[in-house]
Every structure is written in C-alpha cells, then in structure tokens.
Amino acid sequence: MKLTADSLITHLASTLLPAYLISGDEPLLAGEAADAVRERARTAGFSEREVHFIERAADWDELRSSIASRSLFSARRVVEVRLASGKPGAAGNATLTALLGQPDPDTLLLILAPRLDRDAQGAEWVAAVEARGGWVPVWPVDAARLVAWLRGRCRRLGLTADEEALELLAAHTEGNLLAAHQELAKLTLLAPAGRVTADVVRASVADSARFDVFGLGEAVLAGEASRALRMLAGLRAEGTEATLVLWALLRALRDVWSAYTQGGGQGAPWQRRSAALAQALTRAPRLPFTALAQRAERADRMIKGRLTGDAWDELALLATELCA
C-alpha cells in the first residue's frame, strides 16, 4: 500500500500493517511520519523498540540474528531499520524480502531510508513492502506550496496568520521545514492572541533558509532572479562548494538549450523541472547562449584559480542573465 504523509494519520487510526517504509530527504516530515507509526504501535502493545543502523554488509547478519533470536515470552517490539542508502545491495534486498515474506505478528518492521530513485523504487524489497505493508514516500515542500503548507501548520497550532506574514515566513525559512516548524512553535508563545502579522514575524523569525543547488536551478529556469540571488547568498554562507553551484547553473543552461533546439523538449525526462523549464522556453529566443557559456567558463576558471576575480560574483551574473 502506498500512502502519503497526510493520509498516514487517517490510515493509522484504523489500521496497523506489519511493516512500513518511510523514505525521503525531508527530516521534519519523515520524522513525523515515523513518530506516528511508533505511537500507533505503542497503543497496539508493541512495547519494545530495537534500532539497527545499516552501514555495512555485516549489519544485515546482525539484523537476521536479532529477528531469529526472539523467544516465545518476549514482548512485542518495533524493529527499526535505518538505511544509509536507498539501495541496500543484494544482501539487504534478500534480507528485507525474506522478513517481509514471513511477517511475525509480534514484530513490526519500520524501515527508514533516504529518497528512493527510480531504480531503487523498482527493487524487490520495495515491492514486498507495498504488497504486505505501507510505503510513505516523503517529498520536500517546494517554494510554490510553502505558503499553503505554513497556513495548514498554523491552523494545527491554533494560529491565525495573514498572507503577508506567511509570505515573509516562507522567504525566511524556505528550504528548511524544520526551521519553519520551530519558528511557528515560537510564534505560539509570542503572537498576541495567536494572531501572526508581518511585524510579529519580522521581530521574531531568524533567517533560517537552507537552499540546495537543485532549487537554485529551478529558480533560474523559472526566471525568479531575486529568489535565485537569495539562494546563492544562502549557499555561499553555508560553505557550499562553488563548483556545485556552477554545475546547477550549467545544468539549467543545458536544459533550456536542449529543449529549445529540440522544439520544446517533447519526451525529455525533466519531470519536476518541466513547469520551470516551460517558463524558461518563453525566454529562450532572447537568451545569449554563447555569452552565457563564456561566462560559465570564466566562473570555472576563477574557481580553479586560473583567472583573477570572484567566482561567486560571476555565478551571480550568470544566474541573473539566465533569468533574462
């Protein structure tokens, strides 16, 4: 069974499956989903919790031994398997498939994994989870949905926030849902009568935005110059390698060029970036692709110390020119 982070709560109110897989790179949402499963398991009598961190092949042997060594008089337990990678290898695939194929009514299997790519999603053990348990893929909340997500969180916390306050909070915490959640929790104490205004947000919210290079690429494709520059500043402040930032900008440039020269990129595997790419294609006829490639080359030479200048300034120019 495939579930979402939102539908999981409703599901757990009436059902508890023998196994759950929670995958994704958004710590807050993945952690809340795991907590919901643990809490439901406790109410069902699973009083013990056993955690296995899987980082090497020998860890699978320890997991198998632990499962097999359970006595008839042991308490019901949650066995938590934390995967370092979405691809557990042949040993992991075999172990998890075997455990899922012979479920123990006194053992609930909770598997926590990073985001699963397409190949990982097609693995035998993932299919076994879907067939006999529940899989909850957790996706990040992108910039377009962040205000709505914050509004929903405010309702859950008993806060009433105006639109300006939500937009300001989103700008400060974009890319870091954990920081957003913490700021809202703080606002429950600071906001008079639970009403959150822009002034209240300005007075209490720290700039906790945590951006990644993929988000930067999408911002550039969408033509959002001010957001892209804010992301660049955040990446630089966090110590992100300039090489990774250049890679993201070059990837965006290549995507626009390929889609433009291929008549709109029909059939190209851009998926999540397709909406932003469609916006970039409207600007493509006036983009100076040769000059952009030359600027990217200058940034690369600056990063490598072969040309004097500030590579981050060059990256900022490249980002704004891509935004046209």
C-alpha beads as a LAMMPS data file, in Angstrom:
LAMMPS data file: protein, C-alpha beads

324 atoms
323 bonds

1 atom types
1 bond types

-500.0 500.0 xlo xhi
-500.0 500.0 ylo yhi
-500.0 500.0 zlo zhi

Masses

1 110.0

Atoms # bond

1 1 1 0.000 0.000 0.000
2 1 1 1.308 3.417 -0.929
3 1 1 0.494 6.252 1.447
4 1 1 1.271 9.944 1.734
5 1 1 2.471 11.792 4.801
6 1 1 -1.017 13.340 5.060
7 1 1 -3.025 10.117 4.576
8 1 1 -0.839 8.161 7.012
9 1 1 -2.576 9.601 10.105
10 1 1 -6.031 8.628 8.823
11 1 1 -4.730 5.189 7.874
12 1 1 -3.206 4.552 11.295
13 1 1 -6.448 5.490 13.050
14 1 1 -7.999 2.264 11.792
15 1 1 -5.138 0.039 10.591
16 1 1 -1.690 -1.115 11.629
17 1 1 0.224 -3.056 8.991
18 1 1 3.130 -5.408 9.790
19 1 1 5.693 -3.185 8.034
20 1 1 6.198 0.427 6.988
21 1 1 8.793 2.072 4.777
22 1 1 9.305 5.833 5.152
23 1 1 11.644 7.291 2.545
24 1 1 12.689 10.846 1.759
25 1 1 15.196 13.588 2.448
26 1 1 12.894 15.958 4.347
27 1 1 13.798 15.339 8.026
28 1 1 10.756 17.000 9.599
29 1 1 8.094 15.200 7.567
30 1 1 9.901 11.842 7.631
31 1 1 10.419 12.127 11.383
32 1 1 6.753 12.986 11.992
33 1 1 5.628 10.021 9.882
34 1 1 7.936 7.661 11.800
35 1 1 6.714 9.060 15.130
36 1 1 3.106 8.442 14.082
37 1 1 3.863 4.784 13.309
38 1 1 5.746 4.351 16.603
39 1 1 2.914 5.908 18.614
40 1 1 0.291 3.725 16.949
41 1 1 2.467 0.657 17.575
42 1 1 2.746 1.543 21.284
43 1 1 -1.017 1.765 21.630
44 1 1 -1.258 -1.666 19.959
45 1 1 1.033 -3.220 22.572
46 1 1 4.423 -3.057 20.861
47 1 1 6.282 -2.010 23.989
48 1 1 9.881 -2.604 22.893
49 1 1 11.884 -0.805 20.226
50 1 1 15.028 -2.129 18.589
51 1 1 17.069 0.052 16.201
52 1 1 19.517 -1.230 13.575
53 1 1 21.759 1.157 11.620
54 1 1 22.683 -0.500 8.336
55 1 1 26.008 0.813 7.060
56 1 1 27.876 -2.353 6.006
57 1 1 27.073 -5.872 4.809
58 1 1 27.727 -7.437 8.233
59 1 1 24.903 -5.349 9.719
60 1 1 22.384 -7.487 7.835
61 1 1 23.692 -10.590 9.619
62 1 1 23.128 -8.862 12.956
63 1 1 19.571 -7.953 11.950
64 1 1 18.779 -11.513 10.909
65 1 1 20.256 -12.889 14.142
66 1 1 18.235 -10.443 16.236
67 1 1 14.986 -11.373 14.494
68 1 1 15.694 -15.106 14.831
69 1 1 16.732 -14.956 18.492
70 1 1 13.383 -13.748 19.811
71 1 1 11.909 -16.036 22.487
72 1 1 8.269 -17.058 22.945
73 1 1 7.962 -14.887 26.058
74 1 1 9.464 -11.702 24.602
75 1 1 7.378 -8.544 24.455
76 1 1 6.004 -7.294 21.158
77 1 1 8.524 -4.994 19.527
78 1 1 9.163 -2.488 16.762
79 1 1 12.287 -3.356 14.791
80 1 1 13.556 -0.149 13.199
81 1 1 15.926 -0.494 10.250
82 1 1 17.728 2.700 9.237
83 1 1 19.284 2.522 5.798
84 1 1 22.235 4.716 4.882
85 1 1 21.318 4.337 1.212
86 1 1 18.165 3.696 -0.762
87 1 1 19.959 0.764 -2.384
88 1 1 20.717 -1.824 0.339
89 1 1 22.516 -4.167 -2.047
90 1 1 21.919 -7.855 -2.701
91 1 1 22.226 -8.845 0.975
92 1 1 19.819 -6.145 2.095
93 1 1 17.341 -6.901 -0.666
94 1 1 17.347 -10.604 0.242
95 1 1 17.064 -9.971 3.992
96 1 1 14.231 -7.455 3.787
97 1 1 12.311 -9.506 1.228
98 1 1 12.589 -12.588 3.445
99 1 1 11.463 -10.699 6.562
100 1 1 8.517 -9.182 4.732
101 1 1 7.592 -12.550 3.257
102 1 1 7.278 -14.176 6.680
103 1 1 5.876 -11.480 8.978
104 1 1 5.889 -12.057 12.734
105 1 1 2.649 -10.863 14.400
106 1 1 4.689 -9.735 17.414
107 1 1 7.204 -7.725 15.358
108 1 1 6.502 -4.539 13.442
109 1 1 9.158 -3.641 10.868
110 1 1 9.802 0.082 10.391
111 1 1 12.275 0.899 7.604
112 1 1 13.668 4.435 7.305
113 1 1 15.515 5.299 4.097
114 1 1 16.691 8.325 2.107
115 1 1 14.837 9.279 -1.053
116 1 1 14.485 6.321 -3.421
117 1 1 15.364 6.967 -7.045
118 1 1 13.541 5.214 -9.875
119 1 1 15.823 2.184 -9.842
120 1 1 15.503 1.795 -6.067
121 1 1 11.716 2.055 -6.257
122 1 1 11.664 -0.964 -8.556
123 1 1 13.613 -3.181 -6.132
124 1 1 12.120 -6.440 -4.891
125 1 1 12.124 -5.366 -1.242
126 1 1 10.198 -2.173 -2.014
127 1 1 7.600 -4.215 -3.919
128 1 1 7.351 -6.506 -0.890
129 1 1 6.696 -3.513 1.386
130 1 1 3.942 -2.269 -0.924
131 1 1 2.387 -5.739 -1.086
132 1 1 2.391 -6.500 2.643
133 1 1 2.874 -3.155 4.373
134 1 1 2.795 0.576 3.763
135 1 1 5.228 2.795 1.884
136 1 1 5.260 6.513 2.703
137 1 1 7.442 8.472 0.250
138 1 1 8.093 11.915 1.733
139 1 1 8.643 14.781 -0.690
140 1 1 10.028 18.250 0.076
141 1 1 7.617 21.169 0.068
142 1 1 8.708 23.378 -2.821
143 1 1 8.518 27.167 -2.854
144 1 1 5.192 27.216 -4.701
145 1 1 3.475 25.168 -1.974
146 1 1 5.284 26.511 1.061
147 1 1 2.796 29.273 1.942
148 1 1 -0.097 26.778 1.841
149 1 1 1.919 24.353 3.980
150 1 1 2.616 27.097 6.535
151 1 1 -1.062 28.052 6.586
152 1 1 -2.010 24.453 7.377
153 1 1 0.584 24.271 10.148
154 1 1 -0.743 27.499 11.641
155 1 1 -4.237 26.017 11.822
156 1 1 -2.870 22.944 13.606
157 1 1 -1.136 25.164 16.157
158 1 1 -4.136 27.444 16.692
159 1 1 -2.522 30.419 14.958
160 1 1 -4.140 32.872 12.562
161 1 1 -1.647 34.340 10.102
162 1 1 -2.261 36.947 7.432
163 1 1 -0.967 36.465 3.903
164 1 1 1.915 38.926 4.249
165 1 1 3.128 37.164 7.390
166 1 1 3.030 33.756 5.667
167 1 1 4.940 35.042 2.645
168 1 1 7.573 36.648 4.874
169 1 1 7.926 33.480 6.933
170 1 1 8.275 31.443 3.734
171 1 1 11.030 33.731 2.479
172 1 1 12.953 33.357 5.749
173 1 1 12.655 29.584 6.088
174 1 1 12.431 28.336 2.508
175 1 1 14.239 25.031 2.112
176 1 1 14.185 24.228 5.834
177 1 1 10.844 22.888 7.051
178 1 1 12.294 22.068 10.449
179 1 1 13.224 25.726 10.949
180 1 1 9.763 26.769 9.744
181 1 1 8.111 24.429 12.240
182 1 1 10.319 25.717 15.056
183 1 1 9.540 29.335 14.198
184 1 1 5.801 28.617 14.210
185 1 1 6.124 26.914 17.590
186 1 1 7.907 30.019 18.863
187 1 1 5.164 32.238 17.444
188 1 1 2.559 30.375 19.508
189 1 1 4.239 31.996 22.521
190 1 1 4.958 35.395 21.012
191 1 1 1.931 36.192 18.865
192 1 1 -0.735 38.173 20.760
193 1 1 -3.954 36.120 20.928
194 1 1 -2.497 33.725 18.388
195 1 1 -2.595 36.293 15.571
196 1 1 0.542 36.374 13.425
197 1 1 1.254 39.532 11.442
198 1 1 4.206 40.545 9.304
199 1 1 5.500 42.752 12.126
200 1 1 5.433 39.823 14.552
201 1 1 7.337 37.680 12.043
202 1 1 9.964 40.365 11.426
203 1 1 10.554 40.702 15.138
204 1 1 10.928 37.018 15.891
205 1 1 11.994 34.980 12.897
206 1 1 15.643 34.301 12.122
207 1 1 16.788 33.852 8.551
208 1 1 16.924 30.058 8.514
209 1 1 16.662 29.448 4.795
210 1 1 18.601 26.391 3.675
211 1 1 18.818 26.115 -0.065
212 1 1 20.141 23.366 -2.274
213 1 1 21.654 23.544 -5.715
214 1 1 18.664 21.829 -7.307
215 1 1 16.344 24.518 -6.002
216 1 1 18.686 27.129 -7.440
217 1 1 18.439 25.514 -10.870
218 1 1 14.645 25.541 -10.719
219 1 1 14.576 29.190 -9.623
220 1 1 16.797 30.175 -12.540
221 1 1 14.673 28.224 -15.025
222 1 1 11.557 29.922 -13.658
223 1 1 13.199 33.323 -14.179
224 1 1 12.976 34.245 -10.486
225 1 1 16.086 36.418 -10.289
226 1 1 15.644 37.787 -6.750
227 1 1 14.963 34.303 -5.372
228 1 1 17.955 32.883 -7.236
229 1 1 20.255 35.558 -5.807
230 1 1 18.911 34.927 -2.307
231 1 1 19.629 31.238 -2.790
232 1 1 23.150 31.995 -3.972
233 1 1 23.780 34.049 -0.865
234 1 1 22.435 31.239 1.311
235 1 1 24.567 28.613 -0.411
236 1 1 27.670 30.760 -0.087
237 1 1 27.008 31.432 3.610
238 1 1 26.625 27.702 4.243
239 1 1 30.001 26.988 2.660
240 1 1 28.665 25.187 -0.394
241 1 1 31.337 24.500 -2.986
242 1 1 31.165 26.971 -5.859
243 1 1 31.757 24.035 -8.209
244 1 1 28.377 22.545 -7.247
245 1 1 26.636 25.868 -7.802
246 1 1 28.216 26.186 -11.242
247 1 1 27.100 22.626 -12.026
248 1 1 23.490 23.521 -11.159
249 1 1 23.538 26.633 -13.337
250 1 1 25.143 24.778 -16.239
251 1 1 22.550 22.040 -15.902
252 1 1 19.797 24.646 -16.166
253 1 1 21.508 26.218 -19.179
254 1 1 21.858 22.841 -20.912
255 1 1 18.207 22.000 -20.199
256 1 1 16.987 25.231 -21.788
257 1 1 19.284 24.856 -24.791
258 1 1 18.337 21.203 -25.365
259 1 1 14.612 21.820 -25.027
260 1 1 14.783 24.941 -27.227
261 1 1 16.715 23.257 -30.016
262 1 1 14.536 20.122 -29.816
263 1 1 11.282 22.000 -30.303
264 1 1 10.173 22.273 -26.688
265 1 1 11.765 19.148 -25.298
266 1 1 8.850 16.791 -26.000
267 1 1 9.527 13.489 -24.308
268 1 1 12.555 14.746 -22.423
269 1 1 12.892 13.417 -18.848
270 1 1 12.712 16.710 -16.951
271 1 1 9.624 15.787 -14.876
272 1 1 9.596 18.029 -11.773
273 1 1 11.527 20.766 -13.606
274 1 1 9.075 20.812 -16.533
275 1 1 6.975 23.742 -15.280
276 1 1 10.051 25.897 -14.665
277 1 1 11.525 24.753 -17.973
278 1 1 8.364 25.807 -19.801
279 1 1 8.833 29.302 -18.387
280 1 1 12.474 29.297 -19.470
281 1 1 11.475 28.359 -23.022
282 1 1 9.445 31.543 -23.337
283 1 1 12.691 33.484 -22.716
284 1 1 14.915 31.198 -24.793
285 1 1 14.732 33.217 -28.083
286 1 1 16.382 36.197 -26.390
287 1 1 18.920 34.311 -24.269
288 1 1 22.566 34.857 -25.388
289 1 1 23.595 31.206 -25.124
290 1 1 27.150 31.768 -26.381
291 1 1 27.762 34.600 -23.909
292 1 1 26.251 32.530 -21.101
293 1 1 28.559 29.622 -21.898
294 1 1 31.530 32.008 -21.911
295 1 1 30.528 33.428 -18.531
296 1 1 30.236 29.900 -17.128
297 1 1 33.725 29.181 -18.453
298 1 1 35.068 32.314 -16.715
299 1 1 33.442 31.239 -13.445
300 1 1 35.029 27.809 -13.808
301 1 1 38.487 29.331 -14.369
302 1 1 38.051 31.595 -11.331
303 1 1 37.069 28.628 -9.172
304 1 1 40.208 26.802 -10.300
305 1 1 42.432 29.834 -9.716
306 1 1 43.277 30.263 -13.405
307 1 1 41.629 33.670 -13.671
308 1 1 41.534 36.524 -11.183
309 1 1 38.164 37.604 -9.857
310 1 1 35.407 36.498 -7.500
311 1 1 33.757 33.325 -8.786
312 1 1 30.619 33.995 -6.741
313 1 1 30.135 37.365 -8.435
314 1 1 30.456 35.634 -11.790
315 1 1 27.925 32.989 -10.700
316 1 1 25.501 35.733 -9.647
317 1 1 25.815 37.368 -13.066
318 1 1 25.302 34.013 -14.772
319 1 1 22.167 33.346 -12.717
320 1 1 20.621 36.755 -13.409
321 1 1 21.411 36.587 -17.132
322 1 1 19.807 33.124 -17.302
323 1 1 16.729 34.697 -15.747
324 1 1 16.829 37.285 -18.579

Bonds

1 1 1 2
2 1 2 3
3 1 3 4
4 1 4 5
5 1 5 6
6 1 6 7
7 1 7 8
8 1 8 9
9 1 9 10
10 1 10 11
11 1 11 12
12 1 12 13
13 1 13 14
14 1 14 15
15 1 15 16
16 1 16 17
17 1 17 18
18 1 18 19
19 1 19 20
20 1 20 21
21 1 21 22
22 1 22 23
23 1 23 24
24 1 24 25
25 1 25 26
26 1 26 27
27 1 27 28
28 1 28 29
29 1 29 30
30 1 30 31
31 1 31 32
32 1 32 33
33 1 33 34
34 1 34 35
35 1 35 36
36 1 36 37
37 1 37 38
38 1 38 39
39 1 39 40
40 1 40 41
41 1 41 42
42 1 42 43
43 1 43 44
44 1 44 45
45 1 45 46
46 1 46 47
47 1 47 48
48 1 48 49
49 1 49 50
50 1 50 51
51 1 51 52
52 1 52 53
53 1 53 54
54 1 54 55
55 1 55 56
56 1 56 57
57 1 57 58
58 1 58 59
59 1 59 60
60 1 60 61
61 1 61 62
62 1 62 63
63 1 63 64
64 1 64 65
65 1 65 66
66 1 66 67
67 1 67 68
68 1 68 69
69 1 69 70
70 1 70 71
71 1 71 72
72 1 72 73
73 1 73 74
74 1 74 75
75 1 75 76
76 1 76 77
77 1 77 78
78 1 78 79
79 1 79 80
80 1 80 81
81 1 81 82
82 1 82 83
83 1 83 84
84 1 84 85
85 1 85 86
86 1 86 87
87 1 87 88
88 1 88 89
89 1 89 90
90 1 90 91
91 1 91 92
92 1 92 93
93 1 93 94
94 1 94 95
95 1 95 96
96 1 96 97
97 1 97 98
98 1 98 99
99 1 99 100
100 1 100 101
101 1 101 102
102 1 102 103
103 1 103 104
104 1 104 105
105 1 105 106
106 1 106 107
107 1 107 108
108 1 108 109
109 1 109 110
110 1 110 111
111 1 111 112
112 1 112 113
113 1 113 114
114 1 114 115
115 1 115 116
116 1 116 117
117 1 117 118
118 1 118 119
119 1 119 120
120 1 120 121
121 1 121 122
122 1 122 123
123 1 123 124
124 1 124 125
125 1 125 126
126 1 126 127
127 1 127 128
128 1 128 129
129 1 129 130
130 1 130 131
131 1 131 132
132 1 132 133
133 1 133 134
134 1 134 135
135 1 135 136
136 1 136 137
137 1 137 138
138 1 138 139
139 1 139 140
140 1 140 141
141 1 141 142
142 1 142 143
143 1 143 144
144 1 144 145
145 1 145 146
146 1 146 147
147 1 147 148
148 1 148 149
149 1 149 150
150 1 150 151
151 1 151 152
152 1 152 153
153 1 153 154
154 1 154 155
155 1 155 156
156 1 156 157
157 1 157 158
158 1 158 159
159 1 159 160
160 1 160 161
161 1 161 162
162 1 162 163
163 1 163 164
164 1 164 165
165 1 165 166
166 1 166 167
167 1 167 168
168 1 168 169
169 1 169 170
170 1 170 171
171 1 171 172
172 1 172 173
173 1 173 174
174 1 174 175
175 1 175 176
176 1 176 177
177 1 177 178
178 1 178 179
179 1 179 180
180 1 180 181
181 1 181 182
182 1 182 183
183 1 183 184
184 1 184 185
185 1 185 186
186 1 186 187
187 1 187 188
188 1 188 189
189 1 189 190
190 1 190 191
191 1 191 192
192 1 192 193
193 1 193 194
194 1 194 195
195 1 195 196
196 1 196 197
197 1 197 198
198 1 198 199
199 1 199 200
200 1 200 201
201 1 201 202
202 1 202 203
203 1 203 204
204 1 204 205
205 1 205 206
206 1 206 207
207 1 207 208
208 1 208 209
209 1 209 210
210 1 210 211
211 1 211 212
212 1 212 213
213 1 213 214
214 1 214 215
215 1 215 216
216 1 216 217
217 1 217 218
218 1 218 219
219 1 219 220
220 1 220 221
221 1 221 222
222 1 222 223
223 1 223 224
224 1 224 225
225 1 225 226
226 1 226 227
227 1 227 228
228 1 228 229
229 1 229 230
230 1 230 231
231 1 231 232
232 1 232 233
233 1 233 234
234 1 234 235
235 1 235 236
236 1 236 237
237 1 237 238
238 1 238 239
239 1 239 240
240 1 240 241
241 1 241 242
242 1 242 243
243 1 243 244
244 1 244 245
245 1 245 246
246 1 246 247
247 1 247 248
248 1 248 249
249 1 249 250
250 1 250 251
251 1 251 252
252 1 252 253
253 1 253 254
254 1 254 255
255 1 255 256
256 1 256 257
257 1 257 258
258 1 258 259
259 1 259 260
260 1 260 261
261 1 261 262
262 1 262 263
263 1 263 264
264 1 264 265
265 1 265 266
266 1 266 267
267 1 267 268
268 1 268 269
269 1 269 270
270 1 270 271
271 1 271 272
272 1 272 273
273 1 273 274
274 1 274 275
275 1 275 276
276 1 276 277
277 1 277 278
278 1 278 279
279 1 279 280
280 1 280 281
281 1 281 282
282 1 282 283
283 1 283 284
284 1 284 285
285 1 285 286
286 1 286 287
287 1 287 288
288 1 288 289
289 1 289 290
290 1 290 291
291 1 291 292
292 1 292 293
293 1 293 294
294 1 294 295
295 1 295 296
296 1 296 297
297 1 297 298
298 1 298 299
299 1 299 300
300 1 300 301
301 1 301 302
302 1 302 303
303 1 303 304
304 1 304 305
305 1 305 306
306 1 306 307
307 1 307 308
308 1 308 309
309 1 309 310
310 1 310 311
311 1 311 312
312 1 312 313
313 1 313 314
314 1 314 315
315 1 315 316
316 1 316 317
317 1 317 318
318 1 318 319
319 1 319 320
320 1 320 321
321 1 321 322
322 1 322 323
323 1 323 324
